[in-house]
Amino acid sequence: MRYPRRLSGRIESALADTPVLLIHGPRQSGKSTLAQAVAARHGHRYLTLDDAAQLAAATEDPIGFVDRLEGPTVLDEVQRAPALFLPIKAAVDRARDPGRFILTGSANLLRMPTLSDSLAGRIEVLRLGPLTQLEIEGEASGGTFVTRLFARDEPASREPEPRLGDALARRVLAGGFPAALSRETHARRERWLREYVDALVEKDLRELFSLRRPDVIPLLLEAAAARTARLFNAADLASPFALTRPTIAAYLHHLENVFLIDRLPPWHSNRMSRLVKTPKLHVTDTGLASAVLGVDLDALLGERELYGQLLETSVYLELRRQANWEEVDYRFHHFRDKDGLEVDLVIERSGRSLCAVEVKAGATVNASDFKAIKRLRDTHGTRFHRGIVLHDGERTLSFGDRLFAMPFHELWRANG
């Protein structure tokens, strides 16, 4: 099934005024499919460095390889030949035509000095993750939950809709990798996702990084999955392995570089003291996390703490990816203070207004669920725009000044 990719709008905008566009994200998230569609629409030649002959030519003679390119070109999986970046810079400096190169990468090329140094000022970088729930629903256009969060009008009151119940857990288990979603059963999806991890270790991680113990990577990813939506603690992650803490930290850095884990930074404010300054860990696909942990629907529903963690991660990923579709600058954080008050997500828009989002797996919401959000509201005054508790309820309810409980299905509703 072909899903609409809402990042397409930003891609079109970048091609109109920027010489080099980089689309990066995890393997099998849809980058190549999207790049090929763009190439067909705009007349770009498409080359992939997963092709052994193309890779050999690019590696052995990077200057000649770029010089021989005729017209606008897509270079897929460009992280495999970093020597191309300087010749691309030279080609762009000779002719700064918008949309000249579209690069895709399955590693975070912003962390490669050869790219950041050579293409600064010439490149726009967009991140494509696995599918959002909005895209899975087939919504090719329309508003998003993120835009409605910061809208001037209060959240709309609608007719009650049934609770999602087990259907919500099934969404969490499925995740967003298109190839996994094409499998009809959980067992088939889990098999694909486990083989995906094995292939990633054998291909990208071995190729990009020097791994003394590649066998540790799947186990480390499993440990990270069990701790998703928790405070990042390298010592806890290192304890099961006979490796030093610096080695584990380096391996976690590699998992970040291939977009398998994210660190969500803590919220900082000069209006608040006694804040916990530790980032949170999130695995970047809940289907992948479920697969490496070996949990199915019954197991997930039976482990309510793990379900709550994966549900929080799912909401974070949905909102982070929706925000990527806009030109507006959104910054994501979590909030926790030393009194134990915490908010799952604090989203800052354009460095000014902020919204707080708390995730609750159950259907019942009461005033105490807003305690930490109220502290943010009362501390930040007019800068605080809105606080939301997402829950498995039937309708949106007001809980006072700028505070609302909203059902999960609002996340993938395209129309306000």
C-alpha positions in Angstrom: 0.0 0.0 0.0 1.3 3.5 -0.9 0.9 6.0 2.0 0.8 9.8 1.6 3.9 11.3 3.0 3.2 14.7 4.5 6.8 15.8 4.3 6.3 16.3 0.6 5.2 19.9 1.0 8.5 20.9 2.7 10.4 19.0 0.0 8.8 21.0 -2.7 9.5 24.2 -0.9 13.2 23.3 -0.5 13.6 22.3 -4.1 12.4 25.8 -5.2 15.2 27.7 -3.5 18.0 25.4 -2.1 20.7 23.7 -4.1 21.0 20.6 -2.0 18.3 18.8 -0.1 19.1 16.0 2.3 16.3 13.6 3.4 17.6 11.4 6.2 16.1 8.9 8.6 16.1 5.2 9.4 16.4 2.5 6.7 13.0 1.3 5.4 11.2 4.4 6.5 10.3 5.3 2.9 13.1 7.7 1.9 13.9 6.0 -1.4 10.3 5.7 -2.4 9.7 9.3 -1.7 13.0 10.4 -3.4 12.0 8.3 -6.5 8.6 10.0 -6.6 10.2 13.4 -6.4 12.7 12.5 -9.1 10.0 11.4 -11.5 8.0 14.6 -10.8 10.9 17.0 -11.3 13.1 15.1 -13.8 15.9 14.2 -11.5 18.2 11.3 -12.4 18.1 8.6 -9.6 21.2 6.8 -8.5 21.5 4.6 -5.4 24.8 3.9 -3.6 23.4 0.6 -2.5 24.3 -0.4 -6.0 27.8 -1.9 -5.8 29.0 -0.5 -9.2 27.8 3.0 -8.4 29.3 2.9 -4.9 32.7 1.7 -6.4 32.7 4.5 -8.9 31.8 7.1 -6.3 34.4 5.9 -3.8 37.3 5.5 -6.3 36.8 8.8 -8.1 34.4 11.1 -6.2 35.3 14.2 -8.2 34.9 12.5 -11.6 31.7 10.8 -10.4 30.1 14.2 -9.5 31.4 15.9 -12.6 29.9 13.2 -14.9 26.4 13.8 -13.4 24.2 15.5 -15.9 21.3 17.6 -14.6 19.5 17.4 -11.3 20.3 14.1 -9.5 19.1 12.0 -6.6 21.9 10.2 -4.7 20.4 7.6 -2.5 22.2 6.3 0.7 24.9 8.9 0.3 26.4 8.1 3.7 28.1 5.2 2.1 30.4 7.6 0.1 31.2 10.6 2.3 34.0 11.6 -0.1 31.3 12.9 -2.4 30.4 15.9 -0.2 33.3 18.1 -1.2 32.8 17.5 -4.9 29.1 18.2 -4.5 30.1 21.5 -2.8 32.4 22.4 -5.7 29.6 21.6 -8.2 27.1 23.7 -6.3 29.5 26.6 -6.1 30.0 26.5 -9.8 26.2 26.6 -10.4 23.8 27.3 -7.5 20.7 26.0 -9.2 17.8 25.2 -6.8 17.1 21.5 -6.4 20.4 20.4 -8.0 21.0 17.5 -5.7 18.6 15.5 -3.5 20.6 13.3 -1.1 19.1 10.6 1.1 20.9 8.9 4.0 20.2 6.2 6.6 22.7 7.7 9.1 22.6 11.1 10.7 24.9 13.0 8.3 24.7 16.1 10.4 27.1 14.3 12.8 29.6 13.8 10.0 32.1 16.7 9.9 32.7 16.3 6.2 29.1 17.2 5.5 28.5 19.9 8.0 31.7 21.7 7.1 31.4 21.3 3.3 27.7 22.0 2.6 26.9 24.7 5.2 24.7 27.4 3.7 24.0 25.2 0.7 21.8 22.5 2.1 18.4 22.0 3.8 18.0 18.9 6.0 14.7 17.1 6.5 14.1 14.0 8.6 11.7 11.3 7.5 10.7 8.8 10.1 8.4 5.8 9.9 4.8 6.6 9.2 2.7 8.6 11.5 -0.8 7.5 12.5 -2.1 10.5 10.4 -0.4 9.1 7.3 -1.5 5.5 8.1 -5.1 6.9 8.1 -4.4 8.1 4.6 -4.7 11.8 5.3 -2.7 13.5 2.6 -3.6 17.0 3.6 -5.4 19.0 6.3 -4.5 20.2 9.7 -2.5 18.3 12.4 -2.8 17.9 16.1 0.3 20.0 16.6 -1.1 23.0 14.7 -4.4 22.7 16.7 -2.4 22.6 19.9 -1.2 26.1 19.2 -4.4 27.4 17.6 -6.0 30.5 19.1 -9.4 28.8 19.4 -10.1 26.2 22.1 -10.2 22.5 21.2 -13.5 21.7 19.4 -16.2 19.9 21.3 -17.5 17.0 19.2 -20.0 14.2 19.5 -18.6 11.4 21.7 -16.7 8.7 19.9 -16.2 5.2 21.3 -13.1 4.4 23.3 -10.3 2.8 21.4 -9.5 0.1 23.9 -7.4 -2.7 22.4 -7.3 -0.9 19.1 -5.0 1.7 20.6 -2.6 -1.0 21.8 -2.6 -2.5 18.4 -1.5 0.8 16.9 1.4 0.9 19.3 2.4 -2.7 18.5 2.3 -2.1 14.8 4.6 1.0 14.7 5.1 2.8 11.4 7.6 1.0 9.1 5.7 0.6 5.8 7.1 -2.9 5.1 6.1 -4.1 8.6 2.6 -2.7 8.2 2.2 -4.6 5.0 2.4 -7.9 7.0 -1.1 -9.2 8.0 -0.3 -10.6 11.4 1.7 -9.5 14.4 3.9 -12.5 14.1 4.9 -11.6 10.6 5.5 -8.0 11.5 7.7 -9.1 14.4 9.7 -11.4 12.2 10.3 -8.6 9.7 11.3 -6.1 12.5 13.8 -8.6 14.1 15.4 -9.3 10.7 15.5 -5.5 10.1 17.7 -5.1 13.3 19.9 -8.0 12.2 20.4 -6.5 8.8 21.1 -3.0 10.2 23.9 -4.4 12.4 25.4 -6.4 9.6 25.2 -3.6 7.1 25.1 0.0 8.3 26.5 -0.2 11.8 29.5 -2.4 10.7 30.1 -0.3 7.7 29.9 3.1 9.4 31.4 2.4 12.8 34.1 0.3 14.4 32.2 -2.2 16.5 34.3 -4.4 18.7 31.2 -6.3 19.9 28.5 -6.1 17.3 26.6 -8.9 19.1 25.9 -6.3 21.9 23.9 -4.0 19.6 20.6 -6.0 19.5 20.8 -6.6 23.3 21.4 -2.9 23.9 18.5 -2.0 21.7 16.3 -4.4 23.7 17.5 -2.8 26.9 16.7 0.7 25.5 13.3 -0.5 24.4 12.5 -1.7 27.9 13.4 1.8 29.2 11.8 3.9 26.5 10.1 7.0 27.9 12.3 6.9 31.0 15.2 9.1 32.0 18.3 8.3 30.2 20.8 6.4 32.4 23.9 5.0 30.7 24.9 3.1 33.9 21.6 1.2 34.0 22.0 0.3 30.3 25.6 -0.8 30.8 25.0 -3.0 33.8 24.0 -6.2 31.9 27.0 -6.1 29.6 30.7 -6.8 30.3 31.7 -3.5 28.7 32.8 -0.2 30.0 30.4 2.6 30.4 32.2 4.7 27.7 31.9 1.8 25.3 28.2 1.5 25.9 27.8 5.3 25.6 29.6 5.0 22.2 27.3 2.2 21.1 24.2 4.2 22.2 25.6 7.1 20.1 25.7 4.7 17.1 22.1 3.7 17.7 21.2 7.4 17.6 23.2 7.9 14.4 21.1 5.3 12.6 17.9 6.8 14.0 16.9 3.9 16.3 16.8 5.9 19.5 16.3 9.6 20.4 17.2 11.6 23.5 14.5 14.1 24.5 16.1 17.0 26.3 14.8 18.3 29.6 12.9 21.6 29.8 15.1 24.5 31.1 13.6 27.7 32.4 15.1 30.6 34.4 11.6 30.9 36.0 11.9 27.5 37.6 14.6 26.0 39.9 15.1 22.5 41.0 14.6 21.0 37.6 15.9 17.5 36.7 18.4 18.0 33.8 18.5 14.4 32.5 17.2 13.7 29.0 14.6 11.0 28.3 15.2 8.0 26.1 12.8 7.1 23.3 13.0 4.3 20.8 12.0 5.7 17.4 9.4 3.1 16.5 7.1 1.4 18.9 6.6 -1.6 16.6 10.4 -2.2 16.6 10.5 -1.8 20.4 7.7 -4.3 20.8 9.4 -6.8 18.5 12.8 -6.7 20.2 11.0 -7.1 23.5 8.9 -10.0 22.2 5.6 -8.7 23.4 2.3 -9.3 21.6 -1.1 -7.8 22.4 -1.9 -9.9 25.4 1.5 -9.4 26.9 1.4 -5.7 26.3 -2.0 -5.3 27.9 -0.8 -7.4 30.8 2.2 -5.2 31.4 0.6 -1.9 32.1 3.8 0.0 32.9 5.4 -1.0 29.6 2.2 -0.2 27.8 2.3 3.3 29.3 5.9 3.8 28.3 5.3 2.7 24.7 2.1 4.8 24.5 4.0 7.8 25.6 6.8 7.1 23.1 4.1 6.7 20.3 2.6 10.1 21.1 6.1 11.8 21.2 6.9 10.3 17.8 3.6 11.3 16.3 3.8 14.9 17.4 7.6 15.2 16.6 6.9 14.0 13.0 3.9 16.1 12.5 6.0 19.1 13.6 8.6 18.2 10.9 6.0 18.9 8.2 5.9 22.6 9.0 8.3 25.5 8.4 7.6 26.7 12.0 10.4 25.9 14.5 9.1 23.5 17.2 11.3 22.4 20.1 10.5 19.3 22.1 11.4 18.7 25.8 10.2 16.8 28.8 9.7 18.4 32.2 10.5 17.0 35.6 11.3 18.7 38.8 12.9 17.5 42.0 9.5 17.4 43.7 8.6 14.5 41.4 6.2 16.5 39.2 6.6 15.7 35.5 5.1 16.4 32.1 5.7 14.0 29.2 6.1 16.7 26.5 6.7 20.4 26.6 6.6 21.8 23.0 7.9 25.3 22.4 6.8 27.1 19.2 9.1 29.7 17.6 10.9 30.3 20.9 7.8 31.9 22.4 4.6 30.0 23.3 4.6 26.5 24.8 2.1 23.7 25.2 2.3 20.8 27.6 1.1 17.2 26.8 0.7 14.5 29.3 -0.1 10.9 28.2 -2.5 8.6 30.2 -3.4 5.1 29.0 -6.7 5.0 30.9 -10.0 6.5 30.2 -10.5 8.5 33.4 -9.0 11.9 33.9 -9.3 14.0 37.0 -7.8 17.3 38.3 -4.8 15.7 39.8 -3.6 14.6 36.3 -3.0 18.3 35.6 -0.9 19.1 38.7 2.5 19.3 36.9 0.9 21.1 33.9 -0.6 23.7 36.2 2.8 24.4 37.7 4.1 25.2 34.2 1.1 27.3 33.4 1.3 29.3 36.7 5.0 29.8 36.3 5.1 30.9 32.6 2.0 33.1 32.5 0.9 34.2 29.0 3.7 32.3 27.4 1.9 29.1 28.4 -0.6 28.5 25.6 -2.4 25.2 26.5 -2.1 22.0 28.5 -3.5 18.7 27.4 -3.9 15.3 29.0 -4.4 12.7 26.2 -6.5 9.7 27.4 -8.6 6.9 26.0 -11.8 8.8 26.4 -14.8 9.7 24.3 -14.7 13.5 24.1 -12.7 16.6 24.8 -13.3 18.1 28.3 -12.2 21.4 29.8 -10.4 21.3 33.2 -10.1 25.1 33.7 -7.9 27.8 32.4 -6.2 26.6 29.2 -6.4 22.9 30.4 -8.1 20.1 28.4 -8.5 16.4 28.4 -8.5 15.0 24.9 -9.0 11.5 23.4 -6.2 9.8 21.6 -8.1 9.7 18.3 -7.6 13.5 18.0 -4.0 12.7 17.2 -4.8 11.4 13.7 -7.7 13.7 12.9 -6.8 15.8 9.9 -9.7 18.3 10.1 -10.2 20.7 13.0 
